[in-house]
Amino acid sequence: MSAEYRRTFEPTLLNMPKSLQVKTINLALQGGGSHGAFTWGVLDRLLEENKQLQIEGISGTSAGAMNGAALLQGYCMNGAQGARDALDNFWTSIGDMNSFDLPQRTMINQMLGNWWQTDFNPAALMLDAMQHMFSPYQMNPFNFNPLRTLLNKMLDINAIRSCGSVKLFVCATNVETGRVRVFDQKDISIDALLASGCLPFTFQAVKIDDVPYWDGGYVGNPSLFPLIYGCDSPDIAVVQINPLIRKGIPETPSEIINRVNEISFNASLISEMRAIAFVQHLIDEDHLKNEEAARLKRMNIHEINAEDKLRVLGAASKMNCSMDFLLSLKEIGRATAEQWMKENWDAIGDHSSIDIRETYL
């Protein structure tokens, strides 16, 4: 931990020893459409502990990248409270985009209070069918993207690039090579953020310097290596949206596609976790010479998730931008972050709070 981050503090909302020092952590934010509101809640709660928990770097994909950009813009203007306000503003604006919010609840689900279920909404079924018959180049030849309008209105890219308090890395997929492109802070742009969340069946590929990009989730959801090599803190907390485990066999077309996407969007994360676990095994078992071990960085891996709650959401709900849905996800995120801090605070800066091999291998 860097020396400038070390100081004692009086605990606020957490039941922590008074002599505990400030801790520093990096965040890996997954994408997942409107489910990114869960991450909004996680970040909102973590930022409340800004005097005790400093965020050094953020690696984000799709909604995770946009959460990171909003956080940086607010942070550089008014610290942690500014970051919370900017995130609130961003997601409130998403909730106001009613024209983009097709998968609403059916009347029956509204009567039953089941606002989670949108997969069988006629509009959602029709949109899904059309996306498999027509490409975005046919359905949307003028390449209209309401997110571009929103991001242009809300974000000050120069402020984000110049923010020295938190580092930001944004992941996208190079369509031509199939490789991950990580935009570091000096390369952040509206196009980079849109590329990171460019689902190929929904939007035309985003071109940057004449290179086409799709959603970063296919090759980095998100990428961890920028946090390993670009930040000092050895701690990475993955804010996970896409469930790793889903029991049973998917049977309907939407269930099958949803599970295929979950597996695809978790594959790169699992691969990086395997590499981290392998390096830690080499260090722990003394398989390396002293000089070799000294060149390796031991990482402390943490995971903030609410799989049991997010797993029940249908794939179409990732396009549900209704404000009640977003606020409910935010509250789940806040409660999850609160519980995670209570259970794992002592691990930050000391050891991983999950068994990487058991969780990812």
N, C-alpha and C positions, 0 to 999 in steps of 0.2 A: 504494500500500500504506500502511495506517495506521501512524503512527509507533510506536504501542505494540507493533506486531508485529516491529519491526526490532531484531535483535540478532544477534551472531555466535554460532557454535556449532561444536562438534566433531562431524563426521559419525559416524553409527553404522553402519547397514547399507548405506548407499548410498556409492558412491565419488564423493564431492563435495568440492570445494575447501574448506579449513578456514575461509576468510574469507566463505563464502557466507552470505547473510542469510536469516532466516526468511521463508517465503513463505506467502501466504494464497490460498485457493481456495474457490470455491463448487461444490457438487455437485448435479447434476440426475439423479435416480434414477428410472429407468423401472420400470413394473410388469410383472409376468409370472408371477404365481402362485409356485409353488415355485422357479422359475428365479431368483427374488429371492435365493436362497442364493448365487448368483454374486456379487451385490452385497454380501452379507454378507462374503464373502472379500475383495472389493476394499476395503471399509471397514476390515476387520480389519488389512489390510496398511498402509493409509494412516495409520491411527491409531497404528501402531507408530512412525511418523515424526513424532509430534505436536510434538516440540521443533523440528523444521525446517519442518513443513507444518501450518499452522493452517487449520481449516475454519471459514469465516465463516457461510455459509448453505447450507441444503439445501432443494431443491424436489423433492417426491416424489409419486408416484402409486401407488396400490394397494400392492403389496409394497414399493415404494420409499418410500412414506409411512410404512409400519410400520417399515421399517429406520431411517428418520430419527427416528421417535418413540422407538424403543428406544435409539438412539444418544444422543439428548438426555437421556433419563432417566438413563442411566448416567453421562453426562458431567457432569451437574450434581451428581452425588453423589460421584464419584471420578475426575474427569478422563478422560483417554483410556483408561486401563485400565478404569475403570468402564464406559465406552461399549462396549469390547470384551466385557466380561463380560455386559453387558445384551444385546448382540446374540447371544452364545453361548446365553444363557438363553432368548431368544425362539425361536431356530431349533431348539434342543433340544426345547422345548415343542411346536413345530410337528411335529417328528418323532415325538413321543409321541402325536399325535392319530391313532391308527391307524383309528379309526372313520370318519374323513374321508378316508382314504387309499385310494380305490377302485382307481385304475389301477396295480396292481402288475404286475410282470413275469410272463409266463407261465412254465410249467415249462421249456419248451424254451429260452426266452431265459435263464433262470437257469442251465441246463446249459451253454449256450454262453458264459456270462459277459456277455451283452448286456443289462445292466441299464438301458440307455438306452431301449429300445424298449417302449412301453406302448400304442401306438395300436391294436394288434390284440388287446389283452386283452379278453375277453368282457365284463367289468364296465365297461370304458371305452366299448365299443361300445354297450352297453345304456344307459348313462347318457346318452351323446350322443343316442341315438334318443329317449329319454324327454324330454329337454330340448327337442326339436323337436316333440313332440306335446303336452306339458303345460307350462304356465307354472309358475313358482315359487309362484304363488298357489294353484295346484291341487295341486302335488306337496308343498308345504311350507306348508300353511295357517296353522300356528302360528308361522311365520317363525323357526324354530330356526336359529341360526348359531353353530357352535362357536367361531368366531373372536371373537365378542362375549364369550363366557365367558373365553377365553384373555386377551384384551386387558384385560378388567376385573380379572382376577387379577394381571396382570403390570405394568400401567402405572399410574403416578401422574400423572394429568393435570395436577394443580396444579404438580407439580415440572417437568413439561415446559413448561407455560406460563410459569413463572418463570425458566427457564434463560436466563441472559444471555450464555452463552459462544458458543452457536450459534443461528442463526435457523432456523426451520422453516416451510415453506409446503406445504400439502397441497391437491392438485387433485382436484376431482370435477366431474361433468357434471350441470347442471341439466336434468332430464328435460323440463320444460315449455318452456324457452327454447332448449335445445340449446347453451347457453353454458357456458364454464368458470367454476367457482366456486373461488377460491383462499382457503382458510382460513389466515389468518396465525396466528401463535403464540397470540395471546390468544383465538382462536376454536377452537383445537384441542380435540377431544373424541373419545370413543370412537366416537360416531356419525359424526363427520367422517372418521375413519380407515376405518370400515366403508363409508361412502359412496364413498370414493376407490377401494375395491376391490370395489364391488357390480356383479358381472357380471349383466346383466338376465335371462339365461336360467337363472341359478343361484339368485339371491337376489331377494327383494322389494326394491323401491326403498326407500332409507333416507330418512326424512323428518326434516328439521331446520327448525324454525320453520315447519312445515307445507309445506315445499318438498321435493319428491322429488328424490333424486339417484341417479345411476348411476356406474359406474366412470369415473374421470377420464381414462382412456386415450383415450377417444373425442375429447376436445377439448384434452387437455394431458397428454402422456406423456413427461416432465412439462412444465409450463409454465416457460419461461425468464424471462419478463418480471419475475416477482417478484424474481429474483436480480439482474436488471439495475437495477431501480429501488429495490430494498429493501436492497441490500448495497453496500459500498464497493469490494470487490475486483472488478477487471475480468475475472477469470479464471473460466470455467465449464467444469467437466469433466463431460461427459455419460456416465454409466455405462449403457451400452446393452445391453438384453437382447433386444429384438425385432430380428431381422436386417433390414437395409435391402434387401439384395440376396439373391435366391434364384433361381438359374438353373433353367431348364426350365419346363414347363407343368404345373401341378397337375392331376391327373386324377381321383383318388378324391374322394368328398365331403369326407372329413376334411382332405385336402390343400388343397382349394379353400377351405374355411372357414378353415383355419389361415392361408393366405396372405392372404385378405381381411382377417382380423383384424390381421395384421402390417402391411398397408398402411394400414388405418384407424388403428391405434395409432401409426403413425409420421407420419401426415399433418400433425398439428399441429406436431410438432417440425420437420419439413421447412419448414413455412410460416414459423416463427419464425427458422429459420436463413437463409431467403431474405431476411427483413427485416434481419437482422444483416449479411449479406453486402452488401446494398444500401447500408446506412449506411456501412459500411467503404469501399465503392467511392467514395461521395461524398467521404469524408474524404481518401482516398488520392489522388484525382484533382483535388483542390482545386476542387470544384464549388460550394463553400459560401464565404460570407463568413466572416471570422475570428470574428465574434460568433456566427454560426450554428453553425460548427464547434465552438465552445467549449461549446455547450449539448449536444452529442452525446457519448456515451460510447463510446470504442473498446473492444470486447470481445475478449478472447483466448479462443478456443474450443478445447477439448481433447475427446478421446473415448477412453474406456476400454472396450474391448469384446473379445470372443473369438468373433466371428461364426462362424469355421470350426468351433468346438467346439459352440456353441449351436445352430447351424443344423441339425445332424443330429438334434436332439431333436424328437420328435413333439409335437403339440399336447396330447395327453393327459398328457404328462409334466409339464405345468404343475400338475397335480393330484397328482403323485406326491410324497408326504410321507415316504417311507422315509428313514431316517437315513443310510444309505449313499449314497443319491442326493444328499441335501442336503450331506453332507460332501464329496463329490466335486466338486460345484459350488463349494463354498467354496474348495477347494484350487485350482481353475481360476481363481477370482476373485483369490486371493492372488498366484498366479504372474503373472496378467495385470497386476495393479497393480504388482508388482515390476518387470516388464519395461517398463511404461509410464513409471515414474519414472526408470529408468536412461536411457531414450531421450529423455525430454522434460522433464527437470528444468529445464534452462536456459531453456526456453520459458515457464515459469510466471512471470507478471509482466512478460513482455517481448513475446511474440507468440503467435499461435495455432499449435498444433502439428499442425493439420490444415488442408487446403485446403477451406474451407467450400463453395466453388462445386463443386469436383470431387466432394466427398463427398455433398452434399445437393441440389445443383441439377441 
